[in-house]
C-alpha cells in the first residue's frame, strides 16, 4: 500500500471509529431515557436476554451471521468499518450505559425522557452517518438496505424504513426495549442519515482527507 493510500485509510478508519463511538452513545442515551432504542439494538437486547446473553455478545453473533449474507450478496460493502462497527457497537453501548448508571443521576420524567429522546435520536443518526461516510465498509445491518436498493432500484429511505419496522416487530415479540424512540428511529433513521451525510459528515470527512494528504 502506498504511503498516501495508507494515510487516507488510517484517517478514514479513525473517523469510522469515532462514528461508532458516537452512535453507541446515542443508543445508550435512548436506553437510559427508557424511551426505546433503535430497532436493531432493541431486537438484539430482547433476543439476547431471552438467551441469557449480554447485548455485546449477542450482537456480535448476529452480526457475524448477517455478515455472511453480505459477503455473498454485497461484499463491496465490507471493510474495516464493518469490523469496527460489528465488534464494538454492542460493547460500547453496554459501557456507556454503565457510565450513565454509575456516574450520572437522571430523574426520569416526561421532560427528561423527551430531552433524552431527541438527543439520542440525533446523536445516533449522526454517528451512523459519520462512520458510513468514512467509506471503509458498512456494518452488516446497515449494508442490507444498500444491497437491496442496488438490486431493486428502490428508494433507500423506503427500504430502510421497511427493514427497521421488521426489527421493531422482532423487538416487540422478544420483549426488547421498544418505545417512542424505536418508532421514531424506524421511520426517521434513513432520512436523518441522508441529511447528516449531505450536510455534515461527507463534507467534513472528505475535506479533512484532502487537507491531510
C-alpha positions as CSV (number, residue, x, y, z in Angstrom):
1,X,0.0,0.0,0.0
2,X,1.4,3.4,-1.0
3,X,2.1,5.9,1.8
4,X,-0.7,8.2,0.6
5,X,-3.2,5.4,0.4
6,X,-2.2,4.2,3.8
7,X,-2.6,7.7,5.3
8,X,-6.1,8.0,3.8
9,X,-7.0,4.6,5.1
10,X,-5.9,5.4,8.6
11,X,-7.8,8.8,8.6
12,X,-11.0,7.1,7.4
13,X,-10.5,4.3,9.9
14,X,-10.3,6.9,12.7
15,X,-13.5,8.6,11.5
16,X,-15.3,5.3,11.4
17,X,-14.2,4.5,15.0
18,X,-15.4,8.0,16.1
19,X,-18.7,7.5,14.3
20,X,-19.3,4.1,16.0
21,X,-18.5,5.6,19.4
22,X,-20.9,8.5,18.7
23,X,-23.8,6.2,17.6
24,X,-23.3,3.9,20.5
25,X,-23.5,6.9,22.9
26,X,-26.8,7.9,21.2
27,X,-28.2,4.4,21.6
28,X,-27.1,4.4,25.3
29,X,-28.8,7.8,25.8
30,X,-32.1,6.3,24.4
31,X,-31.6,3.3,26.7
32,X,-31.1,5.3,29.8
33,X,-34.1,7.5,28.9
34,X,-36.3,4.4,28.8
35,X,-37.8,5.6,25.5
36,X,-36.9,2.7,23.4
37,X,-33.7,2.0,21.4
38,X,-33.1,1.8,17.6
39,X,-34.9,-1.2,16.1
40,X,-31.8,-3.3,15.6
41,X,-30.4,-2.8,19.1
42,X,-33.9,-3.2,20.7
43,X,-34.3,-6.5,18.9
44,X,-30.9,-7.7,19.9
45,X,-31.4,-6.8,23.6
46,X,-34.7,-8.7,23.6
47,X,-33.4,-11.8,21.9
48,X,-30.1,-11.7,23.8
49,X,-31.8,-11.5,27.1
50,X,-34.1,-14.4,26.2
51,X,-30.9,-16.4,25.5
52,X,-29.1,-15.2,28.6
53,X,-26.6,-13.2,26.7
54,X,-25.4,-9.6,27.0
55,X,-26.0,-7.2,24.2
56,X,-22.4,-7.1,23.2
57,X,-22.1,-10.9,22.9
58,X,-25.4,-11.5,21.1
59,X,-25.0,-8.5,18.7
60,X,-21.6,-9.8,17.8
61,X,-23.0,-13.2,17.0
62,X,-25.9,-11.9,14.9
63,X,-23.6,-9.5,13.1
64,X,-21.4,-12.4,12.0
65,X,-24.4,-14.2,10.6
66,X,-25.6,-11.2,8.7
67,X,-22.0,-10.6,7.5
68,X,-22.1,-14.0,5.9
69,X,-25.1,-12.9,3.8
70,X,-23.5,-9.5,3.0
71,X,-20.4,-11.3,1.8
72,X,-22.4,-13.3,-0.6
73,X,-24.7,-10.5,-2.0
74,X,-22.7,-7.3,-1.5
75,X,-19.1,-7.9,-0.4
76,X,-18.1,-4.5,-1.7
77,X,-19.8,-3.1,1.5
78,X,-17.4,-5.0,3.7
79,X,-14.3,-3.2,5.0
80,X,-12.5,-2.3,8.3
81,X,-15.6,-0.1,9.1
82,X,-17.7,-3.2,9.1
83,X,-15.4,-4.9,11.6
84,X,-15.2,-1.8,13.8
85,X,-19.0,-1.5,13.9
86,X,-20.0,-5.1,14.3
87,X,-17.4,-5.8,17.1
88,X,-17.5,-2.6,19.1
89,X,-21.0,-1.2,19.0
90,X,-22.7,-3.6,21.4
91,X,-19.9,-3.4,23.9
92,X,-19.7,0.4,23.6
93,X,-23.4,0.7,24.3
94,X,-23.0,-1.6,27.4
95,X,-20.1,0.6,28.5
96,X,-21.9,4.0,28.0
97,X,-24.9,2.6,29.8
98,X,-22.7,1.6,32.8
99,X,-21.2,5.1,32.8
100,X,-24.7,6.7,32.8
101,X,-25.9,4.4,35.5
102,X,-22.8,4.8,37.7
103,X,-21.9,8.5,37.4
104,X,-25.0,10.4,36.2
105,X,-28.2,10.7,38.1
106,X,-31.1,11.3,35.8
107,X,-34.6,11.6,37.2
108,X,-36.9,10.0,34.6
109,X,-40.0,12.1,33.9
110,X,-41.7,13.3,30.8
111,X,-39.3,16.3,30.3
112,X,-36.1,14.3,30.7
113,X,-37.5,11.5,28.6
114,X,-38.4,13.9,25.8
115,X,-34.9,15.5,26.0
116,X,-33.1,12.2,26.0
117,X,-35.3,11.0,23.1
118,X,-34.4,14.0,20.9
119,X,-30.7,13.9,21.8
120,X,-30.5,10.1,21.5
121,X,-32.0,10.0,18.0
122,X,-29.9,12.9,16.7
123,X,-26.7,11.6,18.2
124,X,-27.4,8.0,17.0
125,X,-28.2,9.0,13.4
126,X,-25.2,11.4,13.2
127,X,-22.9,8.7,14.5
128,X,-24.3,6.2,11.9
129,X,-23.8,8.8,9.2
130,X,-20.3,9.6,10.3
131,X,-19.0,6.1,10.3
132,X,-20.7,5.3,7.0
133,X,-19.3,8.5,5.4
134,X,-15.8,7.3,6.2
135,X,-16.5,4.8,3.3
136,X,-14.4,1.9,4.6
137,X,-17.3,-0.5,5.0
138,X,-20.8,-0.6,6.4
139,X,-22.0,-2.6,9.5
140,X,-23.7,-5.8,8.4
141,X,-27.1,-4.3,9.4
142,X,-26.5,-1.1,7.5
143,X,-25.4,-2.9,4.4
144,X,-28.8,-4.6,4.0
145,X,-30.7,-1.6,2.6
146,X,-27.9,-0.5,0.1
147,X,-27.7,-4.1,-1.2
148,X,-31.5,-4.3,-1.7
149,X,-31.5,-0.8,-3.3
150,X,-28.7,-1.8,-5.7
151,X,-30.6,-4.9,-6.8
152,X,-34.1,-3.4,-7.0
153,X,-33.6,0.3,-7.7
154,X,-36.0,1.1,-4.9
155,X,-35.6,4.2,-2.8
156,X,-33.1,3.9,0.1
157,X,-35.4,5.6,2.6
158,X,-38.3,3.3,1.8
159,X,-36.2,0.1,2.0
160,X,-34.6,1.3,5.3
161,X,-38.0,2.0,6.9
162,X,-39.3,-1.4,6.0
163,X,-36.1,-3.1,7.3
164,X,-36.3,-1.1,10.6
165,X,-40.1,-1.9,11.0
166,X,-39.3,-5.6,10.7
167,X,-36.8,-5.4,13.6
168,X,-39.3,-3.3,15.6
169,X,-41.6,-6.3,15.3
170,X,-38.9,-8.7,16.4
171,X,-38.0,-6.4,19.4
172,X,-41.7,-6.3,20.4
173,X,-42.1,-10.1,20.1
174,X,-39.0,-10.8,22.3
175,X,-39.6,-8.1,24.9
176,X,-36.9,-5.7,23.8
177,X,-36.9,-2.0,24.9
178,X,-39.5,-0.8,22.4
179,X,-40.8,2.8,22.8
180,X,-41.3,6.0,21.1
181,X,-37.6,6.2,20.3
182,X,-37.8,2.9,18.5
183,X,-40.7,4.0,16.4
184,X,-39.1,7.4,15.6
185,X,-35.8,5.6,14.6
186,X,-37.8,3.1,12.4
187,X,-39.3,6.0,10.4
188,X,-36.6,8.6,10.5
189,X,-33.2,6.9,10.7
190,X,-32.9,6.7,6.9
191,X,-34.0,10.4,6.2
192,X,-31.8,11.7,9.1
193,X,-28.8,9.7,8.0
194,X,-29.3,11.1,4.5
195,X,-29.4,14.6,5.9
196,X,-26.3,14.2,8.0
197,X,-24.5,12.6,5.1
198,X,-25.1,15.5,2.7
199,X,-24.9,18.4,5.2
200,X,-22.2,17.4,7.7
201,X,-20.5,14.0,7.6
202,X,-19.3,13.7,4.0
203,X,-18.2,17.4,3.6
204,X,-16.2,17.2,6.9
205,X,-14.6,13.8,6.2
206,X,-13.8,14.4,2.5
207,X,-12.4,17.9,3.2
208,X,-10.3,16.5,6.1
209,X,-8.9,13.7,4.0
210,X,-7.9,16.1,1.2
211,X,-6.2,18.5,3.6
212,X,-4.2,15.8,5.4
213,X,-2.9,14.1,2.2
